[in-house]
């Protein structure tokens, strides 16, 4: 592809990518804002409708209680309770309580039926609905509970009324507190549907309804008729609300439309209130924004294409000249000069190429000199490493003599002067001896670590299973006071230095023995596998784990993750393991999990080489 089309495409990408990013961020931010505003609105509607429902029920509850406390109502109820139906007094009391108190109350309250029940057997003795008179309600909750207190029986389907009902009942008592009857009222659920379905704004799809524990509509939804206690609804929002949760979800509603729905459980009434709005309505403004952004991006893209073609042609010729000059210089012709005289950035770049050519000529002259310096510095580093190893060996070796003297004289004092020392003096001497022995062990480890840097590797075939079993037998006495199990699994054989590899198989399992000491039943497992190019070995234990954020400190000299009071050691053992593995061209690492102990892995190449 020629340069001009490439530049045009580049200009197009440089303009479109930022627009796409900004457009996406604007769309995403707008969508988030719309979603949050919709959620807040739906939740507030549920709270508002819940409060309205409670207010409506409380008002009707107060109406029933006021009716039961009227003097004449109590007198008429007393007559009805003491007389039988054929008695004229019974008929007068019944007529008076219906005409003077029950029917007038229907005009002002939210009830479609008011009735009076006999306190003895729940017989409806007077009702604004003549069809209900003479029916027994002694097993109904609103009669049983209504004899002692005001009771609200939640929404249910009444077979006798052949429609949904919600009943409030309260006792009628005389001045002495004797029960004379129970007055009840059936709430007009059509009024409740109006309250719940009342729109709070101009939204064309906002819908609020109630659902009972049997998944039936309690009030009529906005987009359906004759659903109350006749149609069941099962959506994600309804299921969540009936499970006792309050929240918001994205799901399909009873019409199969994707909606944003808020659900709220009303435990006192055993119903759930659902408010929903179509997602298409909620996201309409965001979709419009997306189209606007797409239109702007398209217009800018067209403009960029034309501008790109114009500027590409302006840039192409000097760039081609610059490319030809760079190719000459790259081919080794350091005498070539681009020589572009333009004052723009390309002209400056061409002059920079010319200066680079001059500099390359100067660099080529001094490059043999630089290579000699590198060789000299490498030789100096090798000599310094050898001197450092020799110094470490010498210092470690010379320290042993004074330590042996300190330990020996301490032992003589303990043996020959034990009667002249008090308990504190003996304790001090024991401390001296213990620390000199620790120092001696540290020096031994340092000597071994130092020798490993100089020691020649002697290659031989190694039976790793046999070696691991031998080492495990040697380590068992160290764990005699507790039960320690050694599991030696399959281990691929290796071709390397037998003494060095044995040191690895001693250090790692002995480390495991030490750190499983807190365990009553310790388990140490050694195993491995092989692939095409390398052998992989591991030592696993169920002892004290370590924090993986400090894993890089494990293999450093004198690096410890636990204090010497918790676990003995010099902090050199794992450094020795790492040096041996590195000299065999391999690698070593560790993994620890809380409560699961630690696992040490080391990998050795099947074609062994000395890494030094």
N, C-alpha and C positions, 0 to 999 in steps of 0.2 A: 504494500500500500504506500502511495506517495505521501510526502510530508504534509501537504495542504489538507487532505482529508483527515489525516491523523490529528492535526491541530484543531480542525473544526470539531471533531469528536471530543477532543480534550476540553475545548471551551464549553461544549455542550454538557459534558459530565461535571465540570467545575461549577456550572450554574445550576444544573438540575439537582445534584446531590444535596447542596445546602437547602434548596427549596423543598426537596422531599423530606429532609430531616425536620426542618422548621414546620412544614405542613403536617407531618405525622405527630410532632409534639403538640401542635395546636389542636389537632383532631383528638389526640389522646387526652389532653388536658380538658378539652371541651366535653368529651364523653364522660370523664371522671366527674366533672362538675355537675353535669346533667344527672348522672346516676345518683350522686350524693344528694342533690336537691330533691330528686324524685323520692328517694328513700326517706329523707327527712319529712317530706310532705305526707307520704303514705303512713308513716309511723304516727305523725301528729293527728292524722285523720282517725286512726284507730283509737288513740287516746281520747280524742274529742267525742267519738261515737260511744266509746265505753262510758265516759262521764255522762253523756246524754241518756244512755240506757239506764244507768244507775239512778239518775235524777228522775226519769219517767217511772221506774219501779218504786222508788221511794215516795214519790207523790201519790201513786195509787195505793201504796201501803198505808200512807197517812190517812187517805180517804176511807179505807176499810176500818182502820182503828178508830177514826172519828165516828163512823157509823155505829160501831159496836158499843161506843160509850154514850150514845144518846139515851136519855131517860126513858122515852117512850119505846125505843127499840128494845131496851132491857125488859120493860113491862110486857110488851107483846111476846117476846121470846119466853118469858116466864109462863105466860098463859099457854103458849103452844107446847111447852115442855110438860105442863101439869094436866092438860086436857087431851081427850082423844078427838079424832077427826069428826065424828058425828056431832060433837058438842057445838052448839051455836057460838059459844064464847071462842072456841077454836077458830071458827070461820071468820068471826069479826076480827080477831087479832091477826089472822093471816091476811085478810083483805087490807086492813089498815097498814100493816108493815110493808106490804108490797106497794100499795098506791101512794102512801105518804112518805116512804123512806127509800125503798129499793129502786123503784122506777125513776123518781126524780134524780137520784144519784147517777143513773146511767147517762143523763144528759150532760153532766159536767166532768165525769171521770173518763178513764180509759177502759171501762168495762163494757162487755156486751151482755153479761149476765151476772146478776147478784142473787144469792140464795142463802137460806137459813137451814141449818142441820140440827136435828134433835141431839142433845148431848149424850143420850143413852146408847143409841144404836145407829147414829149417823144418817137417819132418814131425812131426805130433803123435804121439809114441811112447808116451805114457801120459796118461790123462785119467780123471777121475772120471765122465765121460760117455762110455761105450764107443762111441757113435755118432760121436764126433769123432776117434777114433783112426785113424791112417793118412791123415789129410787134410793137405795141404801148405799152409803159411802163409808161404811165403818172400816173398810180395809184400805182406804185411800190415804196417802200420806198427809194430804191437806186437812183431813178430818182428825186423824190420830195426833198429828203435831199441833193442829190448830186448837185443840182443847186446852193447851197449856200456854201457848205463846203465838205470836204472829209468825206465820210460816209462808214461805214462797216456794211453790213447787215448780221446778223448771219446765221448760217448754216440752210438751209431749203431744202425741196424737190421741184425741179423745174419740173412741168408737161411738159413744152415745151422741156426741155432737157432730161427728163425721168431719172434723176439721182440727187443726192444731189448737192447742190450748195452753195457757199458763195461768195458774190459780194462786191467789193470795187468800189466806184464811186467818182468822183471829178469834179468840174466845169472847163470849158475852157473859159477864159475871155480875152478880148483885153486889151490894155494898159489903157483904160479909165474905165475898170472894167465892161464892158458890157458882158453879158452872150452870148456865141456863141455856146455852146454845153455842153454836159455832157459825159465824157468818163468813161466807166465801164470795169471792168475785173472780170471774174469768176475764183475763185481760184481752183486749182487742189487739191481736197480733198484726192486723192490718195497719194499725197506728204505729206499732213497732217497726214494721217494714218501711213506713214513711220516714221515721226517724233515722233508721240505719241507712236507707237509700237516698237520703237528702244529699244533693250535690253541694260540695263546698267551693266549687269554682266553675269554670267553663270547659273543663276537660270533656271531650266527647267519648272517652272510653273508661273514665273512672267508675269503678264498681265496688260497692261495699255490701257484704251480706254476712249472715250468721250461719254456722254449721254446728249440729249437735254431735254427741259422741258416737252416734251411729252413722256418721257421714252424710246425714240428710240436711238439706237446706232448711233453715228455720225461718228465714225471711226471704222474700222474693228477690232474686238478683235483678240487675238492671236490664239485662238482655234476654230475659226469659219470663214466662208467666206460668202460674199454677205449679211452681216447683216446691213450695214450702211443705216439708214433711212428706213429699211424694217422690222427689228425685234425690238420689245419692250423688255425691261429688267426691272424686278421689284425685287430688293433685298433690304435688310435692308440698305446696304451701299449706293445704288443708291437713295433710298427714303430719307435718311438722307442728302446726298449731294444736292439733288434737293430742299430740304427745306431750303437751305442757310447755312448749317453747314459745318464746317471743322473738321475732326476727324478721328478716327480709330474704327473698329468694328470686331467682330467675327460672321460670318454668312455663308450661302451657296450662291455661286455665280450663274451665269446664266447657268453653267453646272451642278448645283446641288452638287458641291464639297464644303466641309467646307474650308473656306479661312480666312486669316487675310487681311482685306481691308482698305485702306486709301482713303478718299473721300475729295474733295476740290471743292467748288463752285466758278465759275468764272463769276461774275455778269456782267462784261462788254460784255461777249459773250453769256450770258444766257445758259451756259452749265456747266456740272459737269465733273471733271476728276477723274477717278477711277483707282487705282493701287492695285492689289491683288496678293497674293501668297498662295499656298495650305498650309493648316495647317500641312498636313503630311510631306511636305518638311521642313517647319519651325521647326517642333519638332523632326525631324529624329535623330539629335544628342542627344537630351534628352532621347528619347526612347532607343537608344544604351546605354547611361549611366545607365538607369534603369536596363537593362539586365546585364550589368557588375556588378552593385551593387548586384543584385539578385544572380548572380553566386558566388561572393565573400561570401555573406551571407550563401549560401548553403554549400560551402567548409568549412567555419568556423564552421557551425553547426555540420557537420559530425565529425570534429576533436574534438569539445567540447564533443560530445556524448562519444567518446572513452576515453578521458581524465576524463570525469565525472565518468564513470564506475570505472576507476582505483582509483581515489581519494576517491570515495564513499566507496569502500571496505576497504580502509585504515582507514577511519574515522568511519565506522559503529560500530566496536566492542567497542571502548572506549565510543562512544556516547550511545550505548545500556546500557553499565555499568552505565554511568552517569544518564540515564533516569530512570533505576531501583532504583538508590540511591535517585534521586529526588522524586520518587513515595513514597519511604519509609518515607522520611522526611516530604513530603506533607501529608502523612497519620497520622502524629503526633509522629512518632518515632524519637525524637530528639537525641537519642543515636547512631543512625546509621551513619556510615562514608563511603563515596564513596571510598576513598583510592586509586584512580588512580595515578600511579607513573610516567606517561609519562611527558616529558618535554615540550610538545607542548601546544597550547592554550586550548585544551580539558582537559589536565592534570591540567592546571592552573584553569580552570573552576570547575573541581571536587574538588580541594582544597578550592576554594571559597565557594562551597556548604558546605563543612565541617565547614568552619569558620562561615557561615551563620547559621548553626545548633547550634553552640555554642552561637552565639549572640541571636538567638531566645529563647534559654533557659534563658538567662539573662533578655530578654525583658519580658518573661512570668512572671518572678518573680516580676517585678516592675509595671505590668499593673494595679493591684488594686489601687495601689498608684496614678497612672495617672488618673484613673476614678474619684477618690476622689477630685483631684485638679480641674478637669473639673466642678464637681458639686459645689465646693466652688467658682470658678470664676463665674459661672452662677448666683449663689445667690448674689455675689457682684455686678454684672451688673444690676440685677433686683433692688437691693437696690439703686444703683446710679441713675437709671432711675427714681425711685420714688422721690428721693431727688431732682433731676433736675426739675421734674414737679412741685414739691412743691415750689422750689425756684422761678421758672418762675411765678407761681401763686402769690407768695408773693410779688415779685418785681413789677409785673404788678398792683397788688392791692394797694401797698403802693405809687405808682407813681400817682395815681388818686387824692390824697388829695392836693399835691402842685399844680397840674394842675388846679384843681377847684379854688384854691386860686388865681392863676395867672389870670384865666379867669374872676373870680368875680371882682377882683380889677381893671382889665382893663375895665370892663363894668361900674364900679362906676366912673372911671375917665372920660369915654366917656359921661356918663349921667350928672355928677355934675360939671365937669370942661370943658365942651365943648366950652364955650365962651372964655376960656383962652388958648385954643390950636389952633395953625395954621393948615393949611391943611396938612403939612408934618407930624406934630405930630399926627393928627387923622389917617393919613395913617399908621404910625408906629404901633399905638394901634390896628388898624384893622388887621395888619399883625400878631401881637402878638396873638390876639384872634383867628384868623384863624388857626395859627399853633398849639395853645393849643387844639383847637377842633380836629385838625387832630391827635395830639398825643393822645387825649382821645379816639378817634375812634380806633387808633392803639392798645391802651391798651385793649379796649373792645375785639378787635379781638384776641389779645394774650391770654386774659383770656379764651375766648371761645375755642381757639386752645388747651390751657393747660387742660381745663376741659374735652375735648374730649378724652384725654389720660387716664383719671381716671373714667369717667362717666360710670356707668353700663348700658348696653344695655337692653332696655325693649321691648320685642317682642310683636307685634300686627299686625293685618291685615291692610294694607294700600291701599286705593283706589287712585292710582297714578293719574288717570284722574281728579278726583275731586280736589285733592291737587294742581295739576298743574293749573287748572282753577282758583282756589282761589288765588294762588300766582300771576297769570297774572293780575287779577283785582287789586291787591294791588300795582303792579308795574306800571300800566297805568298812574297814576298821575305824575310819574317821567319823562314821555315822553309826557306831555300834549302840549308842544310847537310845536310838529311835529306829523306827521301821523305815528303811529306805529301799525302794525298788529301782533297779537298773534294767531298762528295756533296751536291748541292743537289736536294732532292726537291720535290714539289708543295707550294706555300705559298699559302694562300688570301689574296686581296688584302684590304687594310685601308683604312679611312677615318679618318685621324688626322694628327698632326703629323709631316711627313716627316723633318725634321731630328732630332727626338727618337727616332723609331723607328730611324733610321739609326744613332744612337748605340748603341742596344740591339744591333743586328746587327753593330756593330763590337766592342763590349765582350765579348759572350759568345763569338764565335768566336776573338777574340784571346786570351781566357782559355784556350780549348781548345788553341790553338797553343802557348801557354806551358807548359801542364801535360802536353802530350804530348811534350815535349822528350826525356825518357828513352827514348822509343820510337823504334826505328830506322825502322819503318814506321807512321806515324801516320795515323789516319782520323778525319775530322771530318764529321759528317752534320747537315744542317739540313733540317727538314721540318715538316709541319703538316697539320691537317685542320680541318673546320668542322662545327658542328652547328646546331641551330635558332637559338640565341641568342648563340653566341660562337665565336671562332676560337682554335684551340689550336696553338701552335708549340713546337718543341723544338730544342736544339743538343746533340748527343751526341758524345762523344770516347772513345777507348780509352786515355786517359792515366792520370795518377795519381788514384786514387780518394780519397774522404774518408770519415771516420767519421760515420755518420748521426746519432750522438748529439750532434754539434756543428753540425747543419745550420742551427739557428736563428741561429748566429753569422755565417753566410756573408754576409748582406745588411746587416750593421751597418757603420757608418763606422769605418775603421781596424781592422776585424776580419780576422784572417788565421789560416788553419789550417796554414800552412807558413812557415818563417823566410824572411827576405829573401835570405839566402845561398843557399837552395835555389831559390827562384823570386822574381824581381824583382816589384815592384808596390807601390802605395801603400795598398791596402786600401779604396779608395773606388769602384772600378769597378762592383762588384755593387750597392753602395748607390745609385749613379746609375741603374743598370738598374731597381732596385725603384721609385725615385721616378718615373721616366718611366712605367713600367707602371701604378703607382697613379694617376698624374695622368690616364691614359687609362681609368680605371675597371676595370683588370684586376688580375691577381695573378700572382706568380712564385714558383717553388719549385725545389728541386734534389733529385736522388736519386743516390746513389753506391753501388756494389757492389764488394767487394774483388776485384781482378783484372779488372774490367770497365769501369773508367773512371767517368765521371760524365755525367749528363744534366740539363740545365737546361730547364725548361718555363716558358712564359708564356702567359697567356690574355688575350685582348682582346675586349671586347664588340662585337658587330656594330653595335649602336647606341651609338657612342662618346659618353662624357660626361666632363667634366673633374672629377676628384675633388679637385683642389687639393693 
